[in-house]
Amino acid sequence: MPAKAQVSDLARVEYTYIPQADSENRVSRFRAFVNYPIRLGWEGSFIVVGLEYRKLDLDFEDPVPFDLDALGKFQMFRSSVAFTYKMKKDWRLAANAGIEVNSNFEKSSITNEDLNFTGALFFIKDKSGEGVEKPSRFIIGLNYSTNAGRPFPIPLINYYKKFRPNWSYSVGTPKTNIKHSLTKKQSIQAYITLDGFYSNIQNNLDVHGVDGSIAKAENISMTLVLGGIGYEYYFTKNLVAYAYGGHTFFNEIRLRDGSLNNLFKINEKNTFYLRSGIKFKI
């Protein structure tokens, strides 16, 4: 959900590691993005240009009924543009649109099936700044992406509130958490969040069924629901290093055909995971 996750982050570099339970399978991901805001001519209005890169490595050791060579590495490139302006009474409107390339790049080129489009429209009610004793932020809107085959927009809703000087919480999608500031430079949090990936398989993949039939897997996706504990260290007010560790509650990597039918699920057992990085935020 980039519309929510990148509301306040201008840049981020991050690494995620997920070893699958009772298995030698491993999933690792490198992610980096930058958002560049451009102030417009009227108060509180911006154009934000964004670029993002993700590299996903899948190391499968379990026996599977298909050739693993095509499933080792996947990459995603995204470019986006967003527009936001300040409305009346603490409300702000924001919208973005983007294009993604998600692929294993077996052909060393981009195909039409690699291309996906994203968009979001949401409203933000922000009560913060000097003189506000208990800052809060409410976000509501719709997020759409063609990459997972969803033919309809997905609702987006989240509420944040700082209810004590050192305590805050956030409820909604894609993340719910409660956060405690230990010092001016350190904080901890407990959270539940969504994560995942999607990619096209350029040459498709023969998946052998138990009945001897063969089906063509055209894409691969992973859906995660996970929770854990996070730690943040503030080098400055805007520059933050973080580390998260926890466990998955739902963990599914699946191969699908062109009609989005599941052909094979890879080790659905829940497992622990680690995520760390550094970000620059406003």
BAFI-3210 file (N, C-alpha, C; in Angstrom, 3 decimals, decimal comma, padded with zeros to 6 digits):
// residues 282
n [1|2|3|4|5|6|7|8|9|10|11|12|13|14|15|16|17|18|19|20|21|22|23|24|25|26|27|28|29|30|31|32|33|34|35|36|37|38|39|40|41|42|43|44|45|46|47|48|49|50|51|52|53|54|55|56|57|58|59|60|61|62|63|64|65|66|67|68|69|70|71|72|73|74|75|76|77|78|79|80|81|82|83|84|85|86|87|88|89|90|91|92|93|94|95|96|97|98|99|100|101|102|103|104|105|106|107|108|109|110|111|112|113|114|115|116|117|118|119|120|121|122|123|124|125|126|127|128|129|130|131|132|133|134|135|136|137|138|139|140|141|142|143|144|145|146|147|148|149|150|151|152|153|154|155|156|157|158|159|160|161|162|163|164|165|166|167|168|169|170|171|172|173|174|175|176|177|178|179|180|181|182|183|184|185|186|187|188|189|190|191|192|193|194|195|196|197|198|199|200|201|202|203|204|205|206|207|208|209|210|211|212|213|214|215|216|217|218|219|220|221|222|223|224|225|226|227|228|229|230|231|232|233|234|235|236|237|238|239|240|241|242|243|244|245|246|247|248|249|250|251|252|253|254|255|256|257|258|259|260|261|262|263|264|265|266|267|268|269|270|271|272|273|274|275|276|277|278|279|280|281|282]
n.u [000,839|001,512|000,404|-000,358|001,886|003,968|003,300|004,595|007,283|010,240|012,473|013,882|015,772|015,903|016,006|014,754|014,305|013,218|013,128|011,761|009,590|010,477|012,006|014,448|014,024|014,273|013,484|014,378|014,562|015,415|014,848|014,349|013,512|012,688|011,145|010,359|009,388|007,709|007,071|004,090|002,357|000,323|-000,715|000,308|000,288|001,538|003,498|004,587|007,225|008,075|010,342|011,030|012,669|012,814|014,246|013,904|014,852|014,435|015,044|014,660|014,532|012,971|011,398|009,734|007,177|008,247|010,474|012,999|014,678|013,658|012,587|014,252|015,124|013,582|012,534|011,445|010,464|009,375|007,694|006,222|003,756|002,472|-000,157|-001,016|-003,052|-003,940|-006,973|-009,960|-010,246|-008,298|-008,164|-006,745|-006,316|-005,166|-003,667|-002,418|-000,591|000,868|003,345|004,456|007,091|007,212|008,986|010,718|012,558|013,554|013,821|015,465|014,393|011,586|008,216|004,731|003,201|004,683|004,140|002,383|-000,225|-000,833|-002,824|-004,201|-006,514|-007,053|-008,061|-006,820|-006,989|-005,447|-004,366|-002,133|000,990|002,144|000,867|-001,053|-002,168|-002,673|-001,788|-003,259|-004,161|-006,099|-006,794|-008,406|-009,499|-009,072|-007,287|-005,720|-004,531|-003,231|-001,602|-002,006|-004,145|-006,539|-009,735|-010,903|-011,004|-009,229|-010,227|-008,837|-007,936|-007,016|-006,120|-004,400|-003,096|-001,631|-001,704|-000,626|002,266|004,469|003,374|001,688|-000,732|-001,779|-004,396|-005,785|-005,479|-002,505|-001,337|-001,334|-000,542|001,062|002,939|005,826|007,782|010,977|013,147|014,180|015,472|014,950|012,601|010,043|007,837|004,812|003,227|000,981|000,889|000,540|002,098|003,913|004,394|004,389|004,862|005,472|006,009|008,078|008,546|006,615|005,678|005,922|003,809|003,366|000,583|-000,964|-002,429|-001,102|-001,418|-000,462|000,021|000,210|002,057|001,786|002,320|003,635|003,012|003,133|001,600|001,469|000,617|001,677|003,260|004,893|007,726|009,140|011,995|013,227|015,677|016,527|018,576|018,478|015,739|014,496|015,890|016,017|016,871|015,890|014,673|012,954|011,349|009,654|006,763|004,995|001,470|-000,055|001,024|001,778|002,939|002,289|001,784|000,202|-002,189|-003,087|-005,718|-005,850|-006,078|-005,065|-002,203|-000,119|001,044|003,612|005,037|003,322|003,645|003,799|006,280|009,269|010,520|012,777|013,421|015,011|016,341|016,880|015,480|014,310|012,264|009,430]
n.v [-001,195|001,607|004,170|004,758|003,986|005,633|008,220|010,017|009,452|010,340|009,088|005,812|002,942|-000,532|-003,838|-007,135|-010,298|-013,604|-016,640|-019,764|-021,854|-025,099|-025,840|-025,387|-023,263|-019,821|-016,357|-013,236|-009,677|-006,649|-003,208|000,067|003,502|006,813|009,919|012,972|016,086|018,822|022,126|023,874|026,727|027,637|027,817|025,091|023,092|020,442|018,704|015,397|013,476|010,136|007,355|003,885|000,837|-002,692|-005,765|-009,182|-012,192|-015,606|-018,535|-021,717|-024,856|-027,034|-029,969|-029,569|-029,597|-028,486|-026,535|-024,819|-022,814|-020,521|-019,079|-017,753|-015,017|-011,836|-008,634|-005,280|-002,214|001,017|003,983|007,056|009,642|012,138|014,200|016,759|018,796|021,361|021,423|022,797|023,250|021,456|019,369|017,433|016,704|013,988|012,379|009,783|008,288|005,580|003,588|000,264|-002,139|-005,491|-008,387|-011,492|-011,257|-013,094|-012,920|-010,823|-008,394|-006,096|-007,065|-006,821|-008,029|-007,627|-005,084|-002,982|-001,031|001,536|003,310|005,840|007,463|009,619|011,044|013,170|013,972|016,071|016,862|018,578|020,100|023,217|023,888|021,899|019,523|016,747|015,275|014,100|011,946|011,182|008,964|008,233|006,422|005,131|002,493|001,291|-001,368|-003,078|-005,237|-007,547|-008,694|-007,690|-006,559|-004,268|-001,266|-001,081|-000,527|001,991|002,819|004,518|005,442|007,641|008,541|010,528|009,943|010,332|012,059|010,364|008,252|006,664|005,567|003,590|002,661|000,493|-000,101|-000,255|-001,035|-001,580|-000,321|000,189|002,602|003,549|006,123|005,923|007,612|010,871|010,058|007,375|004,736|002,233|-000,275|-002,221|-004,190|-004,991|-005,899|-005,716|-007,334|-008,163|-009,446|-009,309|-010,773|-011,041|-014,018|-014,450|-016,402|-018,166|-021,101|-024,554|-026,426|-029,379|-031,344|-033,536|-035,394|-035,824|-033,868|-030,797|-027,452|-023,934|-021,678|-018,293|-016,117|-015,095|-014,697|-013,285|-013,207|-011,722|-011,635|-010,170|-009,771|-008,098|-006,780|-003,560|-001,388|001,919|004,340|007,664|009,574|012,224|014,575|013,836|011,715|008,297|005,166|001,752|-001,379|-004,397|-007,244|-010,350|-012,447|-014,389|-014,439|-015,215|-016,729|-016,998|-018,135|-018,267|-019,835|-018,877|-019,204|-017,673|-016,973|-016,408|-018,577|-020,619|-022,582|-023,791|-023,866|-022,678|-023,941|-023,061|-022,672|-020,782|-018,396|-016,834|-013,470|-010,898|-007,418|-004,491|-001,132|002,195|005,446|008,563|011,052|013,321]
n.w [000,000|-001,116|-001,075|001,528|003,080|002,272|002,842|004,601|004,272|002,723|001,690|001,624|002,590|002,687|004,117|004,060|005,598|005,423|006,660|005,840|007,796|009,121|006,921|004,293|002,735|001,774|001,848|000,681|000,564|-001,012|-000,791|-002,029|-002,102|-003,286|-002,780|-004,220|-003,377|-004,934|-004,592|-005,249|-006,703|-004,984|-001,556|000,487|-001,460|-003,487|-005,928|-006,096|-007,021|-007,531|-007,199|-007,186|-006,236|-006,120|-005,163|-005,167|-003,745|-004,021|-002,444|-002,905|-001,456|-000,923|-002,336|-005,442|-008,022|-010,465|-012,542|-010,919|-011,758|-012,953|-010,895|-009,153|-008,895|-008,729|-009,906|-009,303|-010,680|-010,134|-011,049|-010,116|-009,713|-007,653|-006,385|-004,138|-002,092|000,248|001,967|003,470|007,056|008,302|006,485|003,822|000,403|-001,542|-004,336|-006,403|-009,140|-010,865|-012,622|-012,958|-013,319|-013,042|-012,783|-013,663|-015,601|-017,564|-020,287|-020,647|-021,285|-021,430|-021,256|-022,268|-020,297|-018,030|-017,194|-014,979|-013,443|-011,071|-008,680|-006,532|-004,386|-001,795|001,353|003,889|007,220|009,268|012,405|013,898|014,924|016,404|019,636|019,628|021,706|021,648|018,993|015,904|013,120|010,343|007,756|004,760|001,929|-001,437|-002,988|-005,880|-007,901|-010,690|-010,473|-008,866|-009,977|-009,106|-009,738|-008,789|-006,732|-003,599|-000,289|001,837|005,036|007,966|011,268|013,365|016,556|019,035|022,248|024,718|026,086|025,481|024,139|021,415|018,952|016,114|014,008|011,634|008,063|006,059|008,457|011,963|015,114|018,349|020,000|021,830|023,104|024,188|024,755|023,555|021,298|020,869|020,271|020,744|019,433|019,100|016,643|013,890|010,515|006,883|004,071|001,054|-002,349|-005,962|-009,172|-012,679|-014,613|-017,112|-019,206|-018,605|-016,672|-016,407|-014,487|-012,831|-012,220|-009,723|-011,068|-013,364|-015,261|-016,934|-016,189|-016,973|-015,212|-014,824|-013,233|-010,018|-006,556|-003,243|-000,096|003,030|006,455|009,286|012,492|015,270|017,093|017,055|016,725|016,851|016,022|016,296|014,479|013,734|013,789|011,454|010,260|010,478|011,838|011,794|013,131|012,837|014,161|014,115|013,691|011,284|010,637|008,578|005,690|002,512|-000,506|-003,852|-007,031|-010,041|-012,729|-015,924|-015,510|-012,894|-011,219|-008,529|-008,741|-007,387|-004,044|-001,990|000,761|003,318|006,022|009,034|010,090|011,510|010,971|009,803|009,574|008,490|008,272|006,975|007,050|005,683|006,759|006,805]
ca.u [000,000|002,396|-000,308|-000,313|003,191|004,921|002,751|005,552|008,657|010,816|013,446|014,052|016,533|015,407|016,279|013,862|014,748|012,170|013,403|010,515|009,607|010,649|012,423|015,647|013,618|014,514|013,040|015,025|014,147|016,019|013,910|014,793|012,700|012,860|010,059|010,854|008,253|007,885|006,048|003,359|002,179|-000,618|-000,300|000,059|000,116|002,790|003,645|005,623|007,716|008,643|011,003|011,223|013,276|012,808|014,834|013,471|015,558|013,761|015,933|013,804|015,218|011,971|011,055|008,552|006,943|008,548|011,864|013,192|015,617|012,957|012,002|015,295|015,239|012,555|012,802|010,346|010,790|008,138|007,738|004,902|003,596|001,361|-000,564|-001,711|-003,267|-004,601|-008,356|-010,367|-010,439|-007,321|-008,249|-005,868|-006,600|-003,972|-003,904|-001,203|-000,666|002,199|003,532|005,423|007,580|007,450|009,352|011,967|013,428|014,200|014,074|016,354|013,665|010,288|007,059|003,491|002,727|005,479|003,690|001,200|-000,554|-001,340|-003,422|-004,830|-007,156|-007,361|-008,190|-006,082|-007,323|-004,259|-004,369|-000,806|001,632|002,278|-000,350|-001,931|-001,716|-002,753|-001,854|-003,936|-004,221|-007,069|-006,629|-009,421|-009,439|-009,081|-006,009|-005,957|-003,358|-003,527|-000,575|-002,459|-005,351|-007,747|-010,453|-011,642|-010,182|-009,182|-010,374|-007,691|-008,363|-006,058|-006,239|-003,247|-003,278|-000,666|-002,628|000,174|003,509|005,391|002,619|000,800|-001,197|-002,322|-005,332|-006,285|-004,682|-002,036|-000,588|-001,864|000,549|001,135|004,334|006,276|009,073|011,808|013,855|013,996|016,117|014,635|011,219|009,706|006,436|004,251|002,466|000,508|000,913|000,455|003,238|003,821|004,951|003,795|005,733|005,223|006,997|008,066|008,431|005,647|006,336|005,134|003,560|002,794|-000,424|-000,895|-003,098|-000,272|-001,651|000,514|-000,577|001,182|002,085|002,153|002,802|003,881|002,731|003,244|000,786|001,882|000,103|002,735|003,300|006,127|008,246|010,039|012,844|013,662|016,672|016,499|019,830|017,949|014,279|014,010|016,662|015,672|017,228|014,884|014,801|011,722|011,406|008,360|006,289|003,873|000,205|-000,503|002,243|001,407|003,552|001,499|001,880|-001,142|-002,268|-003,558|-007,055|-005,636|-006,301|-003,885|-001,674|000,766|001,403|004,929|005,285|002,493|003,841|004,206|007,684|009,723|011,128|013,559|013,403|015,756|016,637|017,040|014,547|014,272|010,846|009,080]
ca.v [000,000|002,754|005,412|005,016|003,773|006,650|009,548|010,881|009,037|010,885|008,130|004,641|001,778|-001,545|-005,249|-008,064|-011,699|-014,502|-018,080|-020,500|-022,826|-026,515|-025,847|-024,631|-022,143|-018,480|-015,225|-011,985|-008,570|-005,323|-002,187|001,453|004,460|008,228|010,806|014,348|017,018|020,099|023,051|024,585|028,161|028,028|027,333|023,715|022,202|019,852|017,545|014,527|012,505|009,018|006,224|002,779|-000,386|-003,841|-007,008|-010,287|-013,451|-016,781|-019,700|-022,863|-026,129|-028,097|-030,549|-028,988|-030,213|-027,579|-026,094|-023,679|-021,825|-019,277|-018,460|-017,340|-013,574|-010,981|-007,214|-004,346|-000,807|001,808|005,441|007,554|011,069|012,403|015,593|016,974|020,192|021,552|021,849|023,537|022,590|020,392|018,292|017,475|015,733|013,469|011,378|009,420|007,310|005,059|002,443|-000,668|-003,293|-006,595|-009,491|-012,229|-010,812|-014,205|-012,527|-009,649|-007,259|-005,869|-007,466|-006,170|-008,665|-007,109|-003,743|-002,849|000,355|001,761|004,618|006,001|008,730|009,570|012,283|013,145|015,007|016,129|017,824|018,562|021,409|023,893|024,129|020,721|018,668|015,340|015,235|012,954|011,952|010,229|008,775|007,380|006,517|003,918|002,167|000,342|-001,875|-004,189|-006,281|-008,784|-009,133|-007,219|-005,717|-003,217|-000,546|-001,606|000,568|002,367|003,610|004,449|006,532|007,769|009,516|010,591|010,150|010,794|012,626|009,336|007,118|006,892|004,335|003,684|001,566|000,458|-000,811|-001,631|-001,274|-001,206|-000,421|001,063|003,031|004,226|006,807|005,697|008,879|011,693|009,410|005,952|004,331|000,848|-000,431|-003,513|-003,904|-005,979|-005,231|-006,505|-007,219|-009,122|-009,062|-009,907|-010,651|-011,825|-015,023|-014,118|-017,569|-019,064|-022,199|-025,783|-026,989|-030,712|-031,711|-034,904|-036,262|-035,897|-032,729|-029,711|-026,119|-022,861|-020,619|-017,047|-015,131|-015,554|-013,638|-013,632|-012,403|-011,902|-010,889|-010,408|-008,897|-008,204|-005,650|-002,723|-000,413|003,023|005,262|008,929|010,329|013,581|014,543|013,290|010,551|007,248|003,765|000,914|-002,832|-005,067|-008,698|-010,872|-013,738|-014,285|-015,087|-015,767|-016,761|-017,759|-017,887|-019,099|-019,721|-018,780|-019,156|-016,403|-016,685|-016,194|-019,800|-021,105|-023,842|-024,405|-023,042|-023,068|-023,929|-022,044|-022,641|-019,478|-018,359|-015,520|-012,660|-009,742|-006,288|-003,344|-000,142|003,592|006,263|010,006|011,375|014,692]
ca.w [000,000|-001,132|-000,801|002,964|003,685|001,887|003,073|005,288|004,007|001,501|001,170|002,500|002,146|003,617|003,821|004,757|005,530|005,912|006,491|006,005|008,885|008,783|005,524|003,952|001,882|002,296|001,047|001,079|-000,297|-000,880|-001,256|-001,889|-002,847|-003,001|-003,198|-004,302|-003,428|-005,634|-004,110|-006,287|-006,503|-003,945|-000,243|000,882|-002,602|-003,943|-006,799|-005,544|-008,002|-006,798|-007,849|-006,248|-006,759|-005,227|-005,653|-004,330|-003,966|-003,481|-002,390|-002,625|-001,284|-000,854|-003,642|-006,074|-009,337|-011,572|-012,640|-010,021|-012,301|-013,303|-009,705|-008,223|-008,674|-009,306|-009,709|-009,540|-010,864|-010,116|-011,092|-009,741|-009,497|-006,738|-006,221|-002,872|-001,726|001,527|001,910|004,656|008,349|008,554|005,507|002,661|-000,649|-002,207|-005,377|-007,127|-010,212|-011,131|-013,502|-012,408|-014,070|-012,116|-013,659|-013,444|-016,700|-018,267|-021,673|-020,617|-021,851|-020,806|-022,038|-021,837|-019,066|-016,907|-016,845|-014,133|-013,152|-009,723|-008,447|-005,224|-004,063|-000,377|002,103|005,148|008,201|010,116|013,494|014,503|014,947|017,690|020,395|019,620|022,810|021,257|017,527|015,309|011,661|009,822|006,321|004,161|000,477|-002,240|-003,610|-006,964|-008,589|-011,589|-010,410|-008,232|-010,640|-008,437|-010,691|-008,086|-005,750|-002,242|000,680|002,664|006,186|009,065|012,246|014,264|017,619|020,132|023,350|025,842|025,549|024,989|023,615|020,269|018,324|014,771|013,773|010,264|007,071|006,166|009,693|013,268|016,084|019,519|020,011|023,051|022,987|025,368|024,903|022,366|020,163|020,765|020,477|020,464|019,066|018,759|015,439|012,925|009,224|005,659|003,169|-000,032|-003,638|-007,158|-010,335|-013,873|-015,013|-018,535|-020,074|-017,966|-015,973|-016,406|-013,161|-012,999|-011,239|-009,211|-012,032|-014,555|-016,142|-016,876|-016,292|-017,150|-014,201|-015,490|-012,260|-008,661|-005,591|-001,831|000,806|004,414|007,599|010,256|013,658|016,031|017,868|016,281|017,423|016,008|016,583|015,564|014,393|013,779|013,783|010,190|009,832|011,428|011,599|012,432|013,050|013,222|014,201|014,528|013,206|010,354|010,970|007,297|004,894|001,326|-001,809|-004,761|-008,476|-010,596|-014,184|-016,466|-014,985|-011,462|-010,454|-007,825|-009,246|-006,399|-002,898|-001,507|002,199|003,950|007,468|009,549|010,454|011,955|009,925|010,239|008,629|009,021|007,264|007,372|006,286|005,873|006,786|007,159]
c.u [000,883|001,698|-000,266|001,119|004,146|004,365|003,802|007,008|009,131|011,837|013,581|014,920|016,280|015,767|015,374|014,352|013,690|012,605|012,132|010,656|009,727|011,112|013,745|015,321|013,892|014,015|013,760|014,669|014,940|015,052|014,518|013,842|013,042|011,655|010,562|009,676|008,627|006,741|005,407|003,043|001,173|-000,344|-000,688|-000,089|001,465|002,523|004,790|005,974|008,435|009,268|011,243|011,824|013,188|013,468|014,494|014,238|014,799|014,716|015,099|014,645|014,241|011,718|009,746|008,407|007,163|010,005|012,048|014,049|014,941|012,496|013,042|015,272|014,129|012,915|011,556|010,894|009,469|008,471|006,323|004,931|002,350|001,099|-001,320|-001,911|-004,114|-006,018|-008,692|-010,402|-009,599|-007,340|-007,290|-006,286|-005,282|-004,375|-002,568|-001,496|000,741|002,175|004,658|005,862|007,941|007,775|010,562|012,962|014,212|014,601|015,009|015,725|012,321|009,180|005,820|002,991|003,510|004,924|002,409|001,015|-001,159|-001,941|-004,065|-005,436|-007,536|-007,381|-007,490|-006,572|-006,226|-004,404|-003,044|-000,238|001,657|000,917|-001,327|-001,412|-001,678|-002,912|-002,553|-003,932|-005,184|-006,926|-007,721|-009,357|-009,505|-007,727|-006,256|-004,639|-003,770|-002,631|-001,008|-003,747|-006,626|-008,495|-011,205|-010,719|-010,310|-009,311|-009,100|-008,196|-007,369|-006,244|-005,055|-003,558|-002,142|-001,453|-001,939|001,496|004,446|004,685|001,756|000,335|-001,719|-003,187|-005,811|-005,413|-003,697|-001,343|-001,362|-000,739|000,269|002,606|004,647|007,654|009,853|012,566|013,545|014,562|015,704|013,151|011,076|008,227|006,086|003,271|001,968|000,414|000,765|001,711|003,046|004,514|004,176|004,803|005,230|006,347|007,033|007,853|007,376|006,385|005,410|005,042|002,807|001,815|-000,291|-001,542|-002,322|-000,460|-000,575|-000,216|000,534|001,032|002,601|002,624|002,945|003,585|002,890|002,379|001,176|001,029|001,073|002,677|004,578|006,434|009,223|010,790|013,281|014,663|016,741|017,872|019,527|016,427|013,735|014,698|016,565|016,208|016,236|015,200|013,511|011,950|010,072|008,053|005,119|002,653|-000,429|000,661|001,992|002,165|002,856|001,833|000,468|-001,083|-002,841|-004,936|-007,045|-006,031|-005,002|-003,472|-000,819|001,058|002,687|005,007|004,564|002,705|004,328|005,602|008,047|010,329|011,878|013,510|014,133|016,060|016,853|016,114|014,695|012,837|010,632|008,289]
c.v [001,257|004,046|005,762|005,001|004,918|008,058|010,474|010,522|009,604|009,935|006,984|003,610|000,688|-002,943|-006,123|-009,486|-012,580|-015,946|-018,873|-021,625|-024,252|-026,692|-025,110|-023,465|-020,817|-017,440|-013,981|-010,900|-007,312|-004,317|-000,804|002,346|005,873|008,971|012,240|015,306|018,326|021,018|023,795|026,018|028,547|027,233|025,875|022,721|021,731|018,836|016,724|013,473|011,390|007,968|005,140|001,582|-001,473|-005,026|-008,107|-011,542|-014,569|-017,965|-020,895|-024,135|-027,302|-028,675|-029,972|-029,564|-029,258|-027,169|-024,814|-022,567|-020,482|-018,499|-017,961|-015,867|-012,836|-009,523|-006,397|-002,936|-000,042|003,286|005,947|009,070|011,271|013,895|015,717|018,463|020,266|022,091|022,617|022,642|021,326|019,270|018,529|016,377|015,292|012,417|011,040|008,388|006,848|003,913|001,585|-001,671|-004,352|-007,844|-010,253|-011,982|-011,962|-013,816|-011,327|-008,440|-007,164|-006,293|-006,746|-006,737|-008,196|-005,797|-003,786|-001,379|000,456|003,155|004,662|007,393|008,671|010,962|012,108|014,302|015,008|017,242|017,710|019,975|022,012|024,124|022,966|019,731|017,196|015,256|013,968|013,090|010,849|010,176|007,838|007,545|005,156|003,749|001,096|-000,075|-003,033|-005,390|-007,576|-009,284|-008,704|-006,269|-004,567|-002,525|-001,177|-000,441|000,756|003,240|003,416|005,671|006,485|008,811|009,392|010,952|010,507|011,306|011,588|008,133|007,541|005,536|004,650|002,457|001,624|-000,381|000,162|-001,956|-000,776|-001,352|000,427|001,331|003,808|004,832|006,629|006,963|009,719|011,019|007,965|005,694|002,845|000,778|-001,900|-003,286|-005,173|-005,267|-006,230|-006,301|-008,233|-008,649|-009,772|-009,769|-011,515|-012,839|-014,992|-015,327|-018,563|-020,303|-023,407|-026,330|-028,298|-031,011|-033,163|-035,887|-036,383|-034,755|-031,661|-028,392|-025,082|-021,824|-019,351|-015,970|-015,782|-014,393|-014,179|-012,670|-012,742|-011,053|-011,190|-009,389|-009,078|-006,940|-004,876|-001,728|000,647|003,894|006,496|009,606|011,825|013,452|013,817|011,998|009,460|005,899|002,893|-000,562|-003,442|-006,571|-009,226|-012,197|-013,515|-014,994|-015,728|-015,633|-017,630|-017,253|-018,817|-018,784|-019,750|-018,764|-017,810|-016,009|-016,512|-017,400|-020,239|-022,462|-024,557|-023,396|-023,587|-022,864|-022,794|-021,932|-021,262|-019,541|-016,974|-014,757|-011,496|-008,666|-005,120|-002,384|001,232|004,434|007,732|010,441|012,833|014,689]
c.w [000,000|-000,803|000,669|003,483|003,397|002,059|003,651|005,011|002,679|000,885|002,163|001,802|003,167|003,137|004,683|004,535|006,174|005,649|006,749|007,029|008,361|007,351|005,392|003,018|002,568|001,301|001,557|000,067|000,028|-001,485|-001,043|-002,671|-002,426|-003,550|-003,148|-004,428|-004,126|-005,220|-005,280|-005,852|-005,441|-002,671|000,001|-000,245|-003,133|-005,045|-006,229|-006,591|-007,246|-007,695|-006,803|-006,970|-005,703|-005,929|-004,674|-004,725|-003,267|-003,581|-001,950|-002,552|-001,208|-002,241|-004,169|-007,478|-010,507|-011,488|-011,828|-010,626|-012,570|-012,087|-008,715|-007,882|-009,410|-008,994|-010,011|-009,640|-010,908|-010,244|-010,823|-009,644|-008,641|-006,675|-004,907|-002,647|-000,459|001,319|003,194|005,889|008,489|007,522|004,342|001,685|-001,282|-003,225|-006,018|-008,190|-010,522|-012,116|-012,937|-013,471|-013,035|-012,922|-013,137|-014,574|-017,328|-019,685|-021,780|-021,289|-021,148|-021,762|-021,520|-020,509|-017,838|-016,371|-016,019|-013,784|-011,761|-009,630|-007,079|-005,120|-002,600|000,231|003,449|006,018|009,248|011,148|014,230|014,477|016,342|018,340|020,405|020,650|022,426|019,738|017,026|013,791|011,226|008,309|005,825|002,652|-000,180|-002,912|-004,675|-007,599|-009,484|-011,313|-009,739|-008,854|-009,957|-009,373|-010,044|-007,088|-004,361|-001,262|001,508|003,807|007,320|009,959|013,188|015,324|018,638|021,391|024,662|025,295|024,935|024,373|022,422|019,742|016,926|014,541|012,333|009,363|006,425|007,489|010,895|014,285|017,317|019,776|021,279|022,817|024,280|025,749|023,676|021,116|019,950|021,013|020,172|020,113|018,903|017,614|014,753|011,584|008,083|004,818|002,048|-001,291|-004,741|-008,296|-011,480|-014,067|-016,538|-019,448|-019,593|-017,415|-015,979|-014,987|-013,346|-011,869|-010,822|-010,184|-013,344|-015,523|-015,949|-017,083|-016,385|-016,034|-014,859|-014,532|-010,898|-007,712|-004,181|-001,032|002,235|005,334|008,733|011,384|014,427|016,806|017,001|017,148|016,427|016,757|015,693|015,611|014,441|013,820|012,563|009,753|010,880|010,942|012,356|012,228|013,583|013,212|014,680|013,882|012,258|010,927|009,734|006,340|003,667|000,108|-002,795|-006,225|-009,045|-012,120|-014,636|-016,010|-013,473|-010,612|-009,792|-008,368|-008,217|-005,300|-002,282|000,000|002,917|005,465|007,912|010,131|010,988|010,786|010,573|009,156|009,251|007,886|007,854|006,488|006,637|005,744|007,129|008,444]
res [m|p|a|k|a|q|v|s|d|l|a|r|v|e|y|t|y|i|p|q|a|d|s|e|n|r|v|s|r|f|r|a|f|v|n|y|p|i|r|l|g|w|e|g|s|f|i|v|v|g|l|e|y|r|k|l|d|l|d|f|e|d|p|v|p|f|d|l|d|a|l|g|k|f|q|m|f|r|s|s|v|a|f|t|y|k|m|k|k|d|w|r|l|a|a|n|a|g|i|e|v|n|s|n|f|e|k|s|s|i|t|n|e|d|l|n|f|t|g|a|l|f|f|i|k|d|k|s|g|e|g|v|e|k|p|s|r|f|i|i|g|l|n|y|s|t|n|a|g|r|p|f|p|i|p|l|i|n|y|y|k|k|f|r|p|n|w|s|y|s|v|g|t|p|k|t|n|i|k|h|s|l|t|k|k|q|s|i|q|a|y|i|t|l|d|g|f|y|s|n|i|q|n|n|l|d|v|h|g|v|d|g|s|i|a|k|a|e|n|i|s|m|t|l|v|l|g|g|i|g|y|e|y|y|f|t|k|n|l|v|a|y|a|y|g|g|h|t|f|f|n|e|i|r|l|r|d|g|s|l|n|n|l|f|k|i|n|e|k|n|t|f|y|l|r|s|g|i|k|f|k|i]
***
